[in-house]
Amino acid sequence: MLNTQQKEVINLKELAILTGLSKSTLWKKTMARTIPHFKVGKMLYFNVAEINKWLQTNRVETIEEIKKTIV
């Protein structure tokens, strides 16, 4: 279990645990620059607060929210 409450910055392995995405998928996202990250040499690091914000982008509306906009 990863306790991100105590860490501000995590590595790729920890990010995979946090997000449930594979390390390969996350690596591809860093190469495409679609996920916020830091690179030190070949090592990748991620700010937990930035990742939490990134995870909340492109939110999908619920059926109830969609119904409210139609009426």
N, CA, C and O atoms as a Maestro MAE file, in Angstrom:
{
 s_m_m2io_version
 :::
 2.0.0
}

f_m_ct {
 s_m_title
 :::
 protein
 m_atom[284] {
  # First column is atom index #
  i_m_mmod_type
  r_m_x_coord
  r_m_y_coord
  r_m_z_coord
  i_m_residue_number
  s_m_chain_name
  s_m_pdb_residue_name
  s_m_pdb_atom_name
  i_m_atomic_number
  :::
  1 25 0.847 -1.192 0.000 1 A "MET " " N  " 7
  2 3 0.000 0.000 0.000 1 A "MET " " CA " 6
  3 2 0.882 1.241 0.000 1 A "MET " " C  " 6
  4 15 1.825 1.335 0.786 1 A "MET " " O  " 8
  5 25 0.583 2.181 -0.867 2 A "LEU " " N  " 7
  6 3 1.360 3.402 -0.994 2 A "LEU " " CA " 6
  7 2 0.709 4.506 -0.182 2 A "LEU " " C  " 6
  8 15 -0.470 4.811 -0.361 2 A "LEU " " O  " 8
  9 25 1.486 5.104 0.714 3 A "ASN " " N  " 7
  10 3 0.969 6.208 1.515 3 A "ASN " " CA " 6
  11 2 1.476 7.515 0.925 3 A "ASN " " C  " 6
  12 15 2.556 7.989 1.277 3 A "ASN " " O  " 8
  13 25 0.685 8.098 0.020 4 A "THR " " N  " 7
  14 3 1.078 9.349 -0.629 4 A "THR " " CA " 6
  15 2 0.865 10.547 0.283 4 A "THR " " C  " 6
  16 15 1.294 11.653 -0.044 4 A "THR " " O  " 8
  17 25 0.205 10.344 1.429 5 A "GLN " " N  " 7
  18 3 0.001 11.435 2.375 5 A "GLN " " CA " 6
  19 2 1.332 11.952 2.897 5 A "GLN " " C  " 6
  20 15 1.451 13.131 3.230 5 A "GLN " " O  " 8
  21 25 2.338 11.082 2.973 6 A "GLN " " N  " 7
  22 3 3.616 11.449 3.556 6 A "GLN " " CA " 6
  23 2 4.645 11.885 2.520 6 A "GLN " " C  " 6
  24 15 5.703 12.399 2.884 6 A "GLN " " O  " 8
  25 25 4.355 11.690 1.238 7 A "LYS " " N  " 7
  26 3 5.325 12.017 0.201 7 A "LYS " " CA " 6
  27 2 4.769 13.061 -0.759 7 A "LYS " " C  " 6
  28 15 3.611 12.989 -1.169 7 A "LYS " " O  " 8
  29 25 5.598 14.019 -1.107 8 A "GLU " " N  " 7
  30 3 5.202 15.020 -2.096 8 A "GLU " " CA " 6
  31 2 5.583 14.577 -3.491 8 A "GLU " " C  " 6
  32 15 4.909 14.915 -4.464 8 A "GLU " " O  " 8
  33 25 6.675 13.814 -3.590 9 A "VAL " " N  " 7
  34 3 7.190 13.376 -4.885 9 A "VAL " " CA " 6
  35 2 7.340 11.860 -4.856 9 A "VAL " " C  " 6
  36 15 7.846 11.290 -3.889 9 A "VAL " " O  " 8
  37 25 6.889 11.213 -5.939 10 A "ILE " " N  " 7
  38 3 6.987 9.763 -6.032 10 A "ILE " " CA " 6
  39 2 7.664 9.364 -7.336 10 A "ILE " " C  " 6
  40 15 7.771 10.170 -8.261 10 A "ILE " " O  " 8
  41 25 8.120 8.119 -7.404 11 A "ASN " " N  " 7
  42 3 8.771 7.637 -8.624 11 A "ASN " " CA " 6
  43 2 7.755 6.910 -9.512 11 A "ASN " " C  " 6
  44 15 6.574 6.828 -9.175 11 A "ASN " " O  " 8
  45 25 8.217 6.395 -10.625 12 A "LEU " " N  " 7
  46 3 7.336 5.752 -11.604 12 A "LEU " " CA " 6
  47 2 6.646 4.517 -11.023 12 A "LEU " " C  " 6
  48 15 5.456 4.305 -11.252 12 A "LEU " " O  " 8
  49 25 7.375 3.721 -10.289 13 A "LYS " " N  " 7
  50 3 6.802 2.512 -9.691 13 A "LYS " " CA " 6
  51 2 5.675 2.874 -8.725 13 A "LYS " " C  " 6
  52 15 4.618 2.244 -8.737 13 A "LYS " " O  " 8
  53 25 5.902 3.885 -7.893 14 A "GLU " " N  " 7
  54 3 4.888 4.321 -6.937 14 A "GLU " " CA " 6
  55 2 3.674 4.911 -7.664 14 A "GLU " " C  " 6
  56 15 2.534 4.719 -7.241 14 A "GLU " " O  " 8
  57 25 3.935 5.630 -8.762 15 A "LEU " " N  " 7
  58 3 2.835 6.205 -9.536 15 A "LEU " " CA " 6
  59 2 1.972 5.109 -10.155 15 A "LEU " " C  " 6
  60 15 0.749 5.239 -10.215 15 A "LEU " " O  " 8
  61 25 2.599 4.043 -10.609 16 A "ALA " " N  " 7
  62 3 1.845 2.923 -11.173 16 A "ALA " " CA " 6
  63 2 0.914 2.334 -10.117 16 A "ALA " " C  " 6
  64 15 -0.229 1.987 -10.416 16 A "ALA " " O  " 8
  65 25 1.399 2.222 -8.894 17 A "ILE " " N  " 7
  66 3 0.570 1.711 -7.802 17 A "ILE " " CA " 6
  67 2 -0.566 2.689 -7.510 17 A "ILE " " C  " 6
  68 15 -1.712 2.275 -7.333 17 A "ILE " " O  " 8
  69 25 -0.255 3.972 -7.459 18 A "LEU " " N  " 7
  70 3 -1.247 4.996 -7.142 18 A "LEU " " CA " 6
  71 2 -2.361 5.053 -8.184 18 A "LEU " " C  " 6
  72 15 -3.536 5.149 -7.832 18 A "LEU " " O  " 8
  73 25 -1.999 4.994 -9.458 19 A "THR " " N  " 7
  74 3 -2.985 5.179 -10.524 19 A "THR " " CA " 6
  75 2 -3.591 3.884 -11.043 19 A "THR " " C  " 6
  76 15 -4.681 3.894 -11.615 19 A "THR " " O  " 8
  77 25 -2.896 2.773 -10.847 20 A "GLY " " N  " 7
  78 3 -3.360 1.514 -11.412 20 A "GLY " " CA " 6
  79 2 -2.985 1.362 -12.874 20 A "GLY " " C  " 6
  80 15 -3.367 0.387 -13.520 20 A "GLY " " O  " 8
  81 25 -2.236 2.327 -13.399 21 A "LEU " " N  " 7
  82 3 -1.754 2.248 -14.784 21 A "LEU " " CA " 6
  83 2 -0.414 1.531 -14.807 21 A "LEU " " C  " 6
  84 15 0.331 1.567 -13.828 21 A "LEU " " O  " 8
  85 25 -0.106 0.884 -15.917 22 A "SER " " N  " 7
  86 3 1.173 0.177 -16.012 22 A "SER " " CA " 6
  87 2 2.321 1.169 -16.134 22 A "SER " " C  " 6
  88 15 2.132 2.306 -16.566 22 A "SER " " O  " 8
  89 25 3.502 0.728 -15.750 23 A "LYS " " N  " 7
  90 3 4.685 1.586 -15.879 23 A "LYS " " CA " 6
  91 2 4.918 1.930 -17.344 23 A "LYS " " C  " 6
  92 15 5.350 3.037 -17.663 23 A "LYS " " O  " 8
  93 25 4.637 0.991 -18.230 24 A "SER " " N  " 7
  94 3 4.798 1.224 -19.662 24 A "SER " " CA " 6
  95 2 3.868 2.338 -20.149 24 A "SER " " C  " 6
  96 15 4.291 3.225 -20.891 24 A "SER " " O  " 8
  97 25 2.622 2.290 -19.735 25 A "THR " " N  " 7
  98 3 1.657 3.331 -20.112 25 A "THR " " CA " 6
  99 2 2.093 4.686 -19.574 25 A "THR " " C  " 6
  100 15 2.039 5.689 -20.286 25 A "THR " " O  " 8
  101 25 2.523 4.715 -18.321 26 A "LEU " " N  " 7
  102 3 2.968 5.977 -17.721 26 A "LEU " " CA " 6
  103 2 4.215 6.511 -18.415 26 A "LEU " " C  " 6
  104 15 4.341 7.718 -18.622 26 A "LEU " " O  " 8
  105 25 5.132 5.626 -18.772 27 A "TRP " " N  " 7
  106 3 6.342 6.047 -19.491 27 A "TRP " " CA " 6
  107 2 5.950 6.688 -20.816 27 A "TRP " " C  " 6
  108 15 6.482 7.738 -21.178 27 A "TRP " " O  " 8
  109 25 5.028 6.067 -21.539 28 A "LYS " " N  " 7
  110 3 4.568 6.614 -22.823 28 A "LYS " " CA " 6
  111 2 3.933 7.982 -22.631 28 A "LYS " " C  " 6
  112 15 4.125 8.878 -23.453 28 A "LYS " " O  " 8
  113 25 3.177 8.148 -21.545 29 A "LYS " " N  " 7
  114 3 2.547 9.440 -21.276 29 A "LYS " " CA " 6
  115 2 3.592 10.516 -20.969 29 A "LYS " " C  " 6
  116 15 3.402 11.679 -21.324 29 A "LYS " " O  " 8
  117 25 4.688 10.140 -20.315 30 A "THR " " N  " 7
  118 3 5.745 11.128 -20.066 30 A "THR " " CA " 6
  119 2 6.441 11.499 -21.366 30 A "THR " " C  " 6
  120 15 6.773 12.663 -21.590 30 A "THR " " O  " 8
  121 25 6.660 10.512 -22.218 31 A "MET " " N  " 7
  122 3 7.325 10.790 -23.495 31 A "MET " " CA " 6
  123 2 6.453 11.674 -24.393 31 A "MET " " C  " 6
  124 15 6.962 12.492 -25.160 31 A "MET " " O  " 8
  125 25 5.138 11.497 -24.285 32 A "ALA " " N  " 7
  126 3 4.200 12.320 -25.054 32 A "ALA " " CA " 6
  127 2 3.920 13.651 -24.365 32 A "ALA " " C  " 6
  128 15 3.219 14.508 -24.903 32 A "ALA " " O  " 8
  129 25 4.481 13.811 -23.163 33 A "ARG " " N  " 7
  130 3 4.292 15.017 -22.352 33 A "ARG " " CA " 6
  131 2 2.824 15.283 -22.042 33 A "ARG " " C  " 6
  132 15 2.369 16.427 -22.071 33 A "ARG " " O  " 8
  133 25 2.087 14.209 -21.745 34 A "THR " " N  " 7
  134 3 0.674 14.361 -21.396 34 A "THR " " CA " 6
  135 2 0.426 14.190 -19.904 34 A "THR " " C  " 6
  136 15 -0.714 14.278 -19.448 34 A "THR " " O  " 8
  137 25 1.477 13.948 -19.149 35 A "ILE " " N  " 7
  138 3 1.378 13.815 -17.702 35 A "ILE " " CA " 6
  139 2 2.482 14.669 -17.075 35 A "ILE " " C  " 6
  140 15 3.624 14.616 -17.531 35 A "ILE " " O  " 8
  141 25 2.166 15.453 -16.042 36 A "PRO " " N  " 7
  142 3 3.203 16.299 -15.433 36 A "PRO " " CA " 6
  143 2 4.252 15.448 -14.718 36 A "PRO " " C  " 6
  144 15 3.926 14.541 -13.951 36 A "PRO " " O  " 8
  145 25 5.510 15.763 -14.987 37 A "HIS " " N  " 7
  146 3 6.593 14.978 -14.385 37 A "HIS " " CA " 6
  147 2 7.896 15.766 -14.355 37 A "HIS " " C  " 6
  148 15 8.019 16.832 -14.958 37 A "HIS " " O  " 8
  149 25 8.861 15.207 -13.637 38 A "PHE " " N  " 7
  150 3 10.214 15.743 -13.562 38 A "PHE " " CA " 6
  151 2 11.157 14.637 -14.015 38 A "PHE " " C  " 6
  152 15 10.900 13.458 -13.775 38 A "PHE " " O  " 8
  153 25 12.234 15.015 -14.662 39 A "LYS " " N  " 7
  154 3 13.198 14.018 -15.108 39 A "LYS " " CA " 6
  155 2 14.580 14.419 -14.601 39 A "LYS " " C  " 6
  156 15 15.050 15.532 -14.838 39 A "LYS " " O  " 8
  157 25 15.212 13.493 -13.901 40 A "VAL " " N  " 7
  158 3 16.572 13.690 -13.414 40 A "VAL " " CA " 6
  159 2 17.394 12.551 -13.998 40 A "VAL " " C  " 6
  160 15 17.303 11.409 -13.548 40 A "VAL " " O  " 8
  161 25 18.192 12.872 -14.999 41 A "GLY " " N  " 7
  162 3 18.886 11.813 -15.725 41 A "GLY " " CA " 6
  163 2 17.842 10.954 -16.417 41 A "GLY " " C  " 6
  164 15 17.031 11.462 -17.191 41 A "GLY " " O  " 8
  165 25 17.857 9.665 -16.146 42 A "LYS " " N  " 7
  166 3 16.852 8.767 -16.716 42 A "LYS " " CA " 6
  167 2 15.701 8.482 -15.750 42 A "LYS " " C  " 6
  168 15 14.753 7.778 -16.095 42 A "LYS " " O  " 8
  169 25 15.791 9.025 -14.558 43 A "MET " " N  " 7
  170 3 14.771 8.769 -13.537 43 A "MET " " CA " 6
  171 2 13.603 9.748 -13.685 43 A "MET " " C  " 6
  172 15 13.803 10.933 -13.953 43 A "MET " " O  " 8
  173 25 12.388 9.238 -13.509 44 A "LEU " " N  " 7
  174 3 11.190 10.057 -13.582 44 A "LEU " " CA " 6
  175 2 10.592 10.211 -12.190 44 A "LEU " " C  " 6
  176 15 10.560 9.265 -11.403 44 A "LEU " " O  " 8
  177 25 10.122 11.411 -11.904 45 A "TYR " " N  " 7
  178 3 9.492 11.709 -10.620 45 A "TYR " " CA " 6
  179 2 8.223 12.496 -10.868 45 A "TYR " " C  " 6
  180 15 8.096 13.195 -11.873 45 A "TYR " " O  " 8
  181 25 7.279 12.375 -9.936 46 A "PHE " " N  " 7
  182 3 5.970 12.973 -10.097 46 A "PHE " " CA " 6
  183 2 5.531 13.621 -8.796 46 A "PHE " " C  " 6
  184 15 5.648 13.023 -7.726 46 A "PHE " " O  " 8
  185 25 5.024 14.848 -8.888 47 A "ASN " " N  " 7
  186 3 4.485 15.554 -7.731 47 A "ASN " " CA " 6
  187 2 3.072 15.031 -7.492 47 A "ASN " " C  " 6
  188 15 2.228 15.090 -8.386 47 A "ASN " " O  " 8
  189 25 2.813 14.523 -6.302 48 A "VAL " " N  " 7
  190 3 1.529 13.884 -5.994 48 A "VAL " " CA " 6
  191 2 0.366 14.859 -6.188 48 A "VAL " " C  " 6
  192 15 -0.669 14.474 -6.731 48 A "VAL " " O  " 8
  193 25 0.516 16.090 -5.763 49 A "ALA " " N  " 7
  194 3 -0.563 17.076 -5.909 49 A "ALA " " CA " 6
  195 2 -0.867 17.319 -7.390 49 A "ALA " " C  " 6
  196 15 -2.031 17.415 -7.779 49 A "ALA " " O  " 8
  197 25 0.180 17.417 -8.213 50 A "GLU " " N  " 7
  198 3 -0.021 17.621 -9.649 50 A "GLU " " CA " 6
  199 2 -0.683 16.404 -10.289 50 A "GLU " " C  " 6
  200 15 -1.532 16.542 -11.170 50 A "GLU " " O  " 8
  201 25 -0.293 15.218 -9.843 51 A "ILE " " N  " 7
  202 3 -0.894 13.994 -10.382 51 A "ILE " " CA " 6
  203 2 -2.358 13.905 -9.994 51 A "ILE " " C  " 6
  204 15 -3.191 13.535 -10.822 51 A "ILE " " O  " 8
  205 25 -2.689 14.236 -8.754 52 A "ASN " " N  " 7
  206 3 -4.091 14.221 -8.339 52 A "ASN " " CA " 6
  207 2 -4.924 15.184 -9.178 52 A "ASN " " C  " 6
  208 15 -6.053 14.869 -9.554 52 A "ASN " " O  " 8
  209 25 -4.372 16.347 -9.470 53 A "LYS " " N  " 7
  210 3 -5.064 17.314 -10.315 53 A "LYS " " CA " 6
  211 2 -5.207 16.763 -11.738 53 A "LYS " " C  " 6
  212 15 -6.266 16.887 -12.353 53 A "LYS " " O  " 8
  213 25 -4.149 16.160 -12.248 54 A "TRP " " N  " 7
  214 3 -4.166 15.574 -13.591 54 A "TRP " " CA " 6
  215 2 -5.209 14.462 -13.683 54 A "TRP " " C  " 6
  216 15 -5.925 14.361 -14.679 54 A "TRP " " O  " 8
  217 25 -5.297 13.629 -12.648 55 A "LEU " " N  " 7
  218 3 -6.260 12.533 -12.638 55 A "LEU " " CA " 6
  219 2 -7.705 13.035 -12.691 55 A "LEU " " C  " 6
  220 15 -8.595 12.328 -13.163 55 A "LEU " " O  " 8
  221 25 -7.931 14.245 -12.208 56 A "GLN " " N  " 7
  222 3 -9.290 14.784 -12.161 56 A "GLN " " CA " 6
  223 2 -9.677 15.569 -13.411 56 A "GLN " " C  " 6
  224 15 -10.785 16.101 -13.484 56 A "GLN " " O  " 8
  225 25 -8.789 15.649 -14.387 57 A "THR " " N  " 7
  226 3 -9.123 16.326 -15.643 57 A "THR " " CA " 6
  227 2 -9.980 15.396 -16.493 57 A "THR " " C  " 6
  228 15 -9.974 14.181 -16.297 57 A "THR " " O  " 8
  229 25 -10.693 15.958 -17.409 58 A "ASN " " N  " 7
  230 3 -11.555 15.189 -18.324 58 A "ASN " " CA " 6
  231 2 -12.588 14.356 -17.578 58 A "ASN " " C  " 6
  232 15 -12.842 13.201 -17.923 58 A "ASN " " O  " 8
  233 25 -13.168 14.949 -16.571 59 A "ARG " " N  " 7
  234 3 -14.195 14.273 -15.795 59 A "ARG " " CA " 6
  235 2 -15.402 13.962 -16.673 59 A "ARG " " C  " 6
  236 15 -15.809 14.788 -17.491 59 A "ARG " " O  " 8
  237 25 -15.963 12.792 -16.508 60 A "VAL " " N  " 7
  238 3 -17.147 12.371 -17.243 60 A "VAL " " CA " 6
  239 2 -18.368 12.675 -16.383 60 A "VAL " " C  " 6
  240 15 -18.435 12.287 -15.217 60 A "VAL " " O  " 8
  241 25 -19.327 13.372 -16.975 61 A "GLU " " N  " 7
  242 3 -20.535 13.733 -16.235 61 A "GLU " " CA " 6
  243 2 -21.401 12.513 -15.981 61 A "GLU " " C  " 6
  244 15 -21.423 11.571 -16.773 61 A "GLU " " O  " 8
  245 25 -22.116 12.547 -14.859 62 A "THR " " N  " 7
  246 3 -23.068 11.481 -14.550 62 A "THR " " CA " 6
  247 2 -24.339 11.691 -15.371 62 A "THR " " C  " 6
  248 15 -24.559 12.764 -15.932 62 A "THR " " O  " 8
  249 25 -25.158 10.667 -15.432 63 A "ILE " " N  " 7
  250 3 -26.433 10.766 -16.148 63 A "ILE " " CA " 6
  251 2 -27.288 11.866 -15.538 63 A "ILE " " C  " 6
  252 15 -27.939 12.618 -16.264 63 A "ILE " " O  " 8
  253 25 -27.294 11.968 -14.210 64 A "GLU " " N  " 7
  254 3 -28.078 13.005 -13.540 64 A "GLU " " CA " 6
  255 2 -27.607 14.401 -13.943 64 A "GLU " " C  " 6
  256 15 -28.430 15.287 -14.173 64 A "GLU " " O  " 8
  257 25 -26.300 14.604 -14.029 65 A "GLU " " N  " 7
  258 3 -25.764 15.917 -14.430 65 A "GLU " " CA " 6
  259 2 -26.152 16.238 -15.865 65 A "GLU " " C  " 6
  260 15 -26.475 17.384 -16.179 65 A "GLU " " O  " 8
  261 25 -26.123 15.246 -16.731 66 A "ILE " " N  " 7
  262 3 -26.494 15.449 -18.135 66 A "ILE " " CA " 6
  263 2 -27.974 15.804 -18.233 66 A "ILE " " C  " 6
  264 15 -28.349 16.698 -18.992 66 A "ILE " " O  " 8
  265 25 -28.819 15.107 -17.467 67 A "LYS " " N  " 7
  266 3 -30.257 15.376 -17.486 67 A "LYS " " CA " 6
  267 2 -30.540 16.814 -17.058 67 A "LYS " " C  " 6
  268 15 -31.426 17.461 -17.616 67 A "LYS " " O  " 8
  269 25 -29.798 17.319 -16.077 68 A "LYS " " N  " 7
  270 3 -30.015 18.695 -15.590 68 A "LYS " " CA " 6
  271 2 -29.700 19.727 -16.670 68 A "LYS " " C  " 6
  272 15 -30.346 20.774 -16.725 68 A "LYS " " O  " 8
  273 25 -28.728 19.453 -17.522 69 A "THR " " N  " 7
  274 3 -28.352 20.407 -18.566 69 A "THR " " CA " 6
  275 2 -29.325 20.368 -19.735 69 A "THR " " C  " 6
  276 15 -29.443 21.351 -20.466 69 A "THR " " O  " 8
  277 25 -30.022 19.255 -19.925 70 A "ILE " " N  " 7
  278 3 -30.962 19.116 -21.039 70 A "ILE " " CA " 6
  279 2 -32.274 19.832 -20.732 70 A "ILE " " C  " 6
  280 15 -32.901 20.395 -21.629 70 A "ILE " " O  " 8
  281 25 -32.685 19.810 -19.476 71 A "VAL " " N  " 7
  282 3 -33.981 20.395 -19.082 71 A "VAL " " CA " 6
  283 2 -33.939 21.877 -19.120 71 A "VAL " " C  " 6
  284 15 -34.937 22.531 -18.820 71 A "VAL " " O  " 8
  :::
 }
 m_bond[283] {
  # First column is bond index #
  i_m_from
  i_m_to
  i_m_order
  :::
  1 1 2 1
  2 2 3 1
  3 3 4 2
  4 3 5 1
  5 5 6 1
  6 6 7 1
  7 7 8 2
  8 7 9 1
  9 9 10 1
  10 10 11 1
  11 11 12 2
  12 11 13 1
  13 13 14 1
  14 14 15 1
  15 15 16 2
  16 15 17 1
  17 17 18 1
  18 18 19 1
  19 19 20 2
  20 19 21 1
  21 21 22 1
  22 22 23 1
  23 23 24 2
  24 23 25 1
  25 25 26 1
  26 26 27 1
  27 27 28 2
  28 27 29 1
  29 29 30 1
  30 30 31 1
  31 31 32 2
  32 31 33 1
  33 33 34 1
  34 34 35 1
  35 35 36 2
  36 35 37 1
  37 37 38 1
  38 38 39 1
  39 39 40 2
  40 39 41 1
  41 41 42 1
  42 42 43 1
  43 43 44 2
  44 43 45 1
  45 45 46 1
  46 46 47 1
  47 47 48 2
  48 47 49 1
  49 49 50 1
  50 50 51 1
  51 51 52 2
  52 51 53 1
  53 53 54 1
  54 54 55 1
  55 55 56 2
  56 55 57 1
  57 57 58 1
  58 58 59 1
  59 59 60 2
  60 59 61 1
  61 61 62 1
  62 62 63 1
  63 63 64 2
  64 63 65 1
  65 65 66 1
  66 66 67 1
  67 67 68 2
  68 67 69 1
  69 69 70 1
  70 70 71 1
  71 71 72 2
  72 71 73 1
  73 73 74 1
  74 74 75 1
  75 75 76 2
  76 75 77 1
  77 77 78 1
  78 78 79 1
  79 79 80 2
  80 79 81 1
  81 81 82 1
  82 82 83 1
  83 83 84 2
  84 83 85 1
  85 85 86 1
  86 86 87 1
  87 87 88 2
  88 87 89 1
  89 89 90 1
  90 90 91 1
  91 91 92 2
  92 91 93 1
  93 93 94 1
  94 94 95 1
  95 95 96 2
  96 95 97 1
  97 97 98 1
  98 98 99 1
  99 99 100 2
  100 99 101 1
  101 101 102 1
  102 102 103 1
  103 103 104 2
  104 103 105 1
  105 105 106 1
  106 106 107 1
  107 107 108 2
  108 107 109 1
  109 109 110 1
  110 110 111 1
  111 111 112 2
  112 111 113 1
  113 113 114 1
  114 114 115 1
  115 115 116 2
  116 115 117 1
  117 117 118 1
  118 118 119 1
  119 119 120 2
  120 119 121 1
  121 121 122 1
  122 122 123 1
  123 123 124 2
  124 123 125 1
  125 125 126 1
  126 126 127 1
  127 127 128 2
  128 127 129 1
  129 129 130 1
  130 130 131 1
  131 131 132 2
  132 131 133 1
  133 133 134 1
  134 134 135 1
  135 135 136 2
  136 135 137 1
  137 137 138 1
  138 138 139 1
  139 139 140 2
  140 139 141 1
  141 141 142 1
  142 142 143 1
  143 143 144 2
  144 143 145 1
  145 145 146 1
  146 146 147 1
  147 147 148 2
  148 147 149 1
  149 149 150 1
  150 150 151 1
  151 151 152 2
  152 151 153 1
  153 153 154 1
  154 154 155 1
  155 155 156 2
  156 155 157 1
  157 157 158 1
  158 158 159 1
  159 159 160 2
  160 159 161 1
  161 161 162 1
  162 162 163 1
  163 163 164 2
  164 163 165 1
  165 165 166 1
  166 166 167 1
  167 167 168 2
  168 167 169 1
  169 169 170 1
  170 170 171 1
  171 171 172 2
  172 171 173 1
  173 173 174 1
  174 174 175 1
  175 175 176 2
  176 175 177 1
  177 177 178 1
  178 178 179 1
  179 179 180 2
  180 179 181 1
  181 181 182 1
  182 182 183 1
  183 183 184 2
  184 183 185 1
  185 185 186 1
  186 186 187 1
  187 187 188 2
  188 187 189 1
  189 189 190 1
  190 190 191 1
  191 191 192 2
  192 191 193 1
  193 193 194 1
  194 194 195 1
  195 195 196 2
  196 195 197 1
  197 197 198 1
  198 198 199 1
  199 199 200 2
  200 199 201 1
  201 201 202 1
  202 202 203 1
  203 203 204 2
  204 203 205 1
  205 205 206 1
  206 206 207 1
  207 207 208 2
  208 207 209 1
  209 209 210 1
  210 210 211 1
  211 211 212 2
  212 211 213 1
  213 213 214 1
  214 214 215 1
  215 215 216 2
  216 215 217 1
  217 217 218 1
  218 218 219 1
  219 219 220 2
  220 219 221 1
  221 221 222 1
  222 222 223 1
  223 223 224 2
  224 223 225 1
  225 225 226 1
  226 226 227 1
  227 227 228 2
  228 227 229 1
  229 229 230 1
  230 230 231 1
  231 231 232 2
  232 231 233 1
  233 233 234 1
  234 234 235 1
  235 235 236 2
  236 235 237 1
  237 237 238 1
  238 238 239 1
  239 239 240 2
  240 239 241 1
  241 241 242 1
  242 242 243 1
  243 243 244 2
  244 243 245 1
  245 245 246 1
  246 246 247 1
  247 247 248 2
  248 247 249 1
  249 249 250 1
  250 250 251 1
  251 251 252 2
  252 251 253 1
  253 253 254 1
  254 254 255 1
  255 255 256 2
  256 255 257 1
  257 257 258 1
  258 258 259 1
  259 259 260 2
  260 259 261 1
  261 261 262 1
  262 262 263 1
  263 263 264 2
  264 263 265 1
  265 265 266 1
  266 266 267 1
  267 267 268 2
  268 267 269 1
  269 269 270 1
  270 270 271 1
  271 271 272 2
  272 271 273 1
  273 273 274 1
  274 274 275 1
  275 275 276 2
  276 275 277 1
  277 277 278 1
  278 278 279 1
  279 279 280 2
  280 279 281 1
  281 281 282 1
  282 282 283 1
  283 283 284 2
  :::
 }
}
